[in-house]
Amino acid sequence: MRFLEVDGLGQVSRIGLGTWQFGSREWGYGSDYAGGGAGAIVRRALELGVTLFDTAEVYGFGKSERILTEALGERRGEVVVASKVFPIAPFPPLVRRSFEGSAGRLQLDTIPLYQVHQANPVVPDSVTMRGMGELLDAGKIGAAGVSNYSLQRWRQADLALGRPVVSNQVQFSLATAGPLEDLVPFAEREDRMVMAYSPLAQGLLGGKYTVDHRPGGVRAMNPLFGTENLRRVEPLLATLREVADAHDVEPAQVALAWLLALPRVVAIPGASSVEQLEFNVAAADLDLAADELAALTAAARAFTAVGALPTLVERVRERLGV
């Protein structure tokens, strides 16, 4: 496993574990999975050196945090647990209340990394970060982060907090490579961390889906898997397959290795089984040549998807009528 040194967090594994799926019915996970599969995945992750576990209060409306807590057991204080406040009305008292709810479900006195899940379009960061700063000053959180923030809002959050906002968790993969242009250079320059969620674009970068073989289930609602995007992404997938064949690995592992070759980037793929977790973690040991990285980057920049997939936050806001 490879690690990244992050202020306030110490060493963070370059491959983490995203737990959005834990307790989430839309991905087909039920109580049997929560009591069995999730625990086995987390235990194996610990054995393989994974130290970063990402969750949020809105993932399964608290279920993800509870499942992760049970799976980590007594080791939950040894790792970097990252959770998020959902910023419907992110005034300081409500930020503290959300923290208390997450801390209770996680059974932690201090949450190592606490993030603002989405930039509120109405409430400025000068308000939101006042609550985050109070938690930092009280030692309730180890570091403050944000999620789904533009570079401009990240900088504004920095100014509002009066100290570094150490991380920004964003959708980032070869198929959604926008952060490559601004967030990654900022993170490298300022010693911050970019956390890449959906690093495999919900399986698109595995290379098995084509115009003639489209996915079902929740993926069918993702515009990335529409006929036009599957046609457009084929040159990128062809490059992935070529590099994968050269290393005798799978395209998805190359996609993860490309992210980890970037400075100050960690990836937090989900895992539905121990085997999938091991598959993901193995990518941390894959070294790509400079020309391979350049070819992948060029293919990523050349791919432009049509349509847009609503973020989790947008779907929750719609469900809540916000």
Secondary structure, 3 states (H helix, E strand, C coil): CCEEEECCCEEEECECEECCCCCCHHHCCCHHHHHCHHHHHHHHHHHCCCCEEECCCCHHHHHHHHHHHHHHHHHHHHCEEEEEECCCCCCHHHHHHHHHHHHHHHCCCCEEEEEECCCCCCCCHHHHHHHHHHHHHCCCEEEEEEECCCHHHHHHHHHHHCCCCCEEEEECECCECHHHCCHHHHHHHHCCEEEEECCCHHHHHHCCCECCECCCHHHHHCHHHCHHHHHHCHHHHHHHHHHHHHHCCCHHHHHHHHHHCCCCEEECCCCCCHHHHHHHHHHHHCCCCHHHHHHHHHHHHHCCCCCCCCCHHHHHHHHHCC
